[in-house]
């Protein structure tokens, strides 16, 4: 998708593939959050279950190439390890 501002063509910031990738990532995270409430799966943790669900989804259903943009964005920005220095400082030694 392109749009023009002052005669300059630019690409749209939000593409359908981007939204598709974000939606898929959020759905898998929600399913992992529900599954972690089961006794056997609770020992693995939500992140591990979400990763395993993503691997299974890719192996069974495949991922459209257009959705890869949204998945990469979410992985780099939302799921990235942030510096939580305030949290580390408040944690008892």
KETI-743495 format. One record per residue (C-alpha): residue number from 1; residue in one letter; y, x, z. Coordinates in Angstrom, 3 decimals, always signed. Example, Ala and Ser with C-alpha at 12.3 -4.5 7.8 and 13.67 -1.06 7.14 Angstrom:
% KETI-743495
@n:1, res:a, c2:-4.500, c1:+12.300, c3:+7.800 $
@n:2, res:s, c2:-1.060, c1:+13.670, c3:+7.140 $
This chain:
% KETI-743495
@n:1, res:x, c2:+0.000, c1:+0.000, c3:+0.000 $
@n:2, res:x, c2:+3.435, c1:+1.245, c3:-0.863 $
@n:3, res:x, c2:+6.915, c1:+0.002, c3:-0.182 $
@n:4, res:x, c2:+10.349, c1:+1.192, c3:-1.240 $
@n:5, res:x, c2:+13.252, c1:+2.066, c3:+1.031 $
@n:6, res:x, c2:+16.486, c1:+2.967, c3:-0.737 $
@n:7, res:x, c2:+14.498, c1:+3.495, c3:-3.920 $
@n:8, res:x, c2:+12.063, c1:+5.962, c3:-2.295 $
@n:9, res:x, c2:+8.407, c1:+4.981, c3:-2.455 $
@n:10, res:x, c2:+6.532, c1:+5.389, c3:+0.809 $
@n:11, res:x, c2:+3.028, c1:+4.591, c3:+1.927 $
@n:12, res:x, c2:+2.526, c1:+1.834, c3:+4.462 $
@n:13, res:x, c2:+1.887, c1:+3.072, c3:+7.992 $
@n:14, res:x, c2:-0.734, c1:+0.424, c3:+8.685 $
@n:15, res:x, c2:-3.428, c1:-0.023, c3:+6.075 $
@n:16, res:x, c2:-6.319, c1:-2.487, c3:+6.179 $
@n:17, res:x, c2:-8.749, c1:+0.429, c3:+6.621 $
@n:18, res:x, c2:-6.759, c1:+1.716, c3:+9.584 $
@n:19, res:x, c2:-6.940, c1:-1.684, c3:+11.250 $
@n:20, res:x, c2:-10.637, c1:-1.985, c3:+10.428 $
@n:21, res:x, c2:-11.376, c1:+1.365, c3:+12.088 $
@n:22, res:x, c2:-9.334, c1:+0.510, c3:+15.187 $
@n:23, res:x, c2:-11.038, c1:-2.897, c3:+15.456 $
@n:24, res:x, c2:-14.525, c1:-1.383, c3:+15.145 $
@n:25, res:x, c2:-13.766, c1:+1.229, c3:+17.795 $
@n:26, res:x, c2:-12.401, c1:-1.361, c3:+20.229 $
@n:27, res:x, c2:-15.363, c1:-3.702, c3:+19.693 $
@n:28, res:x, c2:-17.854, c1:-0.890, c3:+20.368 $
@n:29, res:x, c2:-15.917, c1:+0.107, c3:+23.505 $
@n:30, res:x, c2:-15.989, c1:-3.482, c3:+24.800 $
@n:31, res:x, c2:-19.724, c1:-3.793, c3:+24.115 $
@n:32, res:x, c2:-20.293, c1:-0.499, c3:+25.950 $
@n:33, res:x, c2:-18.272, c1:-1.794, c3:+28.912 $
@n:34, res:x, c2:-20.511, c1:-4.877, c3:+29.092 $
@n:35, res:x, c2:-23.721, c1:-2.876, c3:+28.700 $
@n:36, res:x, c2:-22.774, c1:-0.468, c3:+31.479 $
@n:37, res:x, c2:-23.118, c1:-3.353, c3:+33.952 $
@n:38, res:x, c2:-26.890, c1:-3.366, c3:+33.372 $
@n:39, res:x, c2:-28.776, c1:-1.408, c3:+36.066 $
@n:40, res:x, c2:-30.548, c1:+1.113, c3:+33.824 $
@n:41, res:x, c2:-27.579, c1:+1.763, c3:+31.552 $
@n:42, res:x, c2:-25.056, c1:+2.173, c3:+34.374 $
@n:43, res:x, c2:-26.281, c1:+5.712, c3:+35.063 $
@n:44, res:x, c2:-25.264, c1:+6.809, c3:+31.566 $
@n:45, res:x, c2:-21.650, c1:+5.726, c3:+31.708 $
@n:46, res:x, c2:-19.465, c1:+3.754, c3:+29.342 $
@n:47, res:x, c2:-18.393, c1:+6.678, c3:+27.157 $
@n:48, res:x, c2:-21.959, c1:+7.832, c3:+26.502 $
@n:49, res:x, c2:-23.038, c1:+4.295, c3:+25.638 $
@n:50, res:x, c2:-20.046, c1:+3.890, c3:+23.306 $
@n:51, res:x, c2:-20.934, c1:+7.133, c3:+21.520 $
@n:52, res:x, c2:-24.574, c1:+6.060, c3:+21.157 $
@n:53, res:x, c2:-23.488, c1:+2.662, c3:+19.832 $
@n:54, res:x, c2:-21.236, c1:+4.389, c3:+17.304 $
@n:55, res:x, c2:-24.079, c1:+6.642, c3:+16.163 $
@n:56, res:x, c2:-26.414, c1:+3.659, c3:+15.824 $
@n:57, res:x, c2:-23.768, c1:+1.644, c3:+13.946 $
@n:58, res:x, c2:-23.186, c1:+4.470, c3:+11.478 $
@n:59, res:x, c2:-26.934, c1:+4.969, c3:+10.926 $
@n:60, res:x, c2:-27.713, c1:+1.271, c3:+10.447 $
@n:61, res:x, c2:-24.591, c1:-0.328, c3:+8.981 $
@n:62, res:x, c2:-22.662, c1:+2.632, c3:+7.653 $
@n:63, res:x, c2:-18.901, c1:+3.014, c3:+7.929 $
@n:64, res:x, c2:-16.522, c1:+2.272, c3:+5.061 $
@n:65, res:x, c2:-14.565, c1:+5.318, c3:+3.997 $
@n:66, res:x, c2:-11.321, c1:+3.401, c3:+4.450 $
@n:67, res:x, c2:-12.122, c1:+2.677, c3:+8.120 $
@n:68, res:x, c2:-12.484, c1:+6.398, c3:+8.863 $
@n:69, res:x, c2:-8.688, c1:+6.714, c3:+9.126 $
@n:70, res:x, c2:-8.491, c1:+4.265, c3:+12.041 $
@n:71, res:x, c2:-11.540, c1:+5.720, c3:+13.766 $
@n:72, res:x, c2:-10.108, c1:+9.241, c3:+13.542 $
@n:73, res:x, c2:-6.727, c1:+8.048, c3:+14.812 $
@n:74, res:x, c2:-8.280, c1:+6.305, c3:+17.799 $
@n:75, res:x, c2:-10.512, c1:+9.278, c3:+18.589 $
@n:76, res:x, c2:-7.645, c1:+11.754, c3:+18.483 $
@n:77, res:x, c2:-4.985, c1:+9.668, c3:+20.232 $
@n:78, res:x, c2:-6.525, c1:+7.042, c3:+22.482 $
@n:79, res:x, c2:-9.736, c1:+8.782, c3:+23.516 $
@n:80, res:x, c2:-8.404, c1:+12.349, c3:+23.667 $
@n:81, res:x, c2:-8.562, c1:+14.204, c3:+26.964 $
@n:82, res:x, c2:-5.055, c1:+13.993, c3:+28.366 $
@n:83, res:x, c2:-3.518, c1:+16.205, c3:+31.018 $
@n:84, res:x, c2:-3.618, c1:+13.981, c3:+34.080 $
@n:85, res:x, c2:-1.959, c1:+16.527, c3:+36.363 $
@n:86, res:x, c2:-0.662, c1:+13.845, c3:+38.735 $
@n:87, res:x, c2:-4.185, c1:+12.454, c3:+39.120 $
@n:88, res:x, c2:-5.644, c1:+15.944, c3:+39.682 $
@n:89, res:x, c2:-2.982, c1:+16.712, c3:+42.286 $
@n:90, res:x, c2:-3.768, c1:+13.502, c3:+44.220 $
@n:91, res:x, c2:-7.514, c1:+14.119, c3:+44.169 $
@n:92, res:x, c2:-8.842, c1:+15.422, c3:+47.524 $
@n:93, res:x, c2:-10.179, c1:+18.959, c3:+47.470 $
